[in-house]
Amino acid sequence: MALIPSMPLGPRSPSLTFVTLETLPCGCVTAVYRVHPRVVEVDIVEAKGPHCRFFGHRAGQVMRLGVPDPLDVEGDEPRV
């Protein structure tokens, strides 16, 4: 998630909390982050697998944006 240069930084700025890394079947690696103050999870491609054939898998590409499982929101344990 890139910040726009003109976006004011301050107490209301969103912050990212790292949750876990996940390897996709194609070999690409995604990182899961939580965005605060709203509880939203973002999966972002961190590295493209050497043999990945998916055009959409490129570094910085958002793979998923959504609300995490309510049972896992408070815990900082890695997802299975």
C-alpha positions in Angstrom: 0.0 0.0 0.0 1.7 3.2 -1.1 1.1 6.5 0.5 0.3 9.5 -1.7 3.0 12.2 -1.2 0.3 14.8 -0.5 -1.4 12.7 2.1 -1.0 14.3 5.5 0.8 12.1 8.0 -0.4 12.3 11.6 -2.4 10.6 14.3 -5.1 9.5 11.7 -2.6 8.0 9.3 -3.2 4.3 8.7 -0.5 1.9 10.0 0.4 -1.5 8.9 1.1 -4.4 11.2 2.8 -7.4 9.8 0.8 -10.7 10.4 2.5 -13.5 8.4 4.1 -14.6 5.2 2.4 -17.1 3.0 3.8 -19.1 0.0 1.3 -19.6 -2.9 1.3 -22.9 -4.8 3.0 -21.1 -7.8 6.0 -20.1 -5.6 5.1 -16.5 -5.1 5.3 -15.1 -1.6 2.7 -12.8 -0.1 2.7 -10.9 3.2 -0.4 -10.4 5.2 -0.7 -7.0 7.0 -3.4 -5.5 9.2 -4.3 -1.9 8.6 -5.2 0.1 11.7 -7.2 2.0 13.0 -9.7 0.0 10.9 -9.3 -3.7 11.2 -8.7 -4.8 7.5 -6.3 -7.4 6.2 -4.3 -6.9 3.0 -2.3 -9.6 1.2 0.4 -8.2 -1.0 2.8 -10.1 -3.3 6.3 -9.6 -1.9 8.2 -11.9 -4.3 7.3 -13.5 -7.6 8.1 -17.2 -7.8 10.8 -18.1 -10.4 8.4 -20.3 -12.4 5.1 -18.5 -11.8 2.9 -18.1 -14.9 0.3 -15.7 -13.4 0.7 -12.3 -15.1 -1.1 -10.6 -12.1 1.5 -11.8 -9.6 4.0 -9.0 -9.4 5.7 -7.3 -6.4 3.4 -4.8 -4.7 0.2 -6.3 -6.2 -2.6 -6.5 -3.7 -4.0 -10.1 -3.8 -6.8 -9.7 -1.2 -8.3 -7.0 0.8 -10.8 -7.9 3.5 -11.9 -8.2 7.1 -10.1 -10.9 9.1 -11.8 -13.7 11.0 -13.3 -12.1 14.1 -11.9 -14.8 16.3 -8.3 -13.9 15.1 -8.5 -10.1 15.3 -7.2 -9.7 18.9 -4.5 -12.4 18.7 -1.1 -11.8 17.0 -0.6 -15.5 16.3 0.3 -16.5 12.8 -2.5 -17.8 10.6 -2.6 -21.5 9.6 
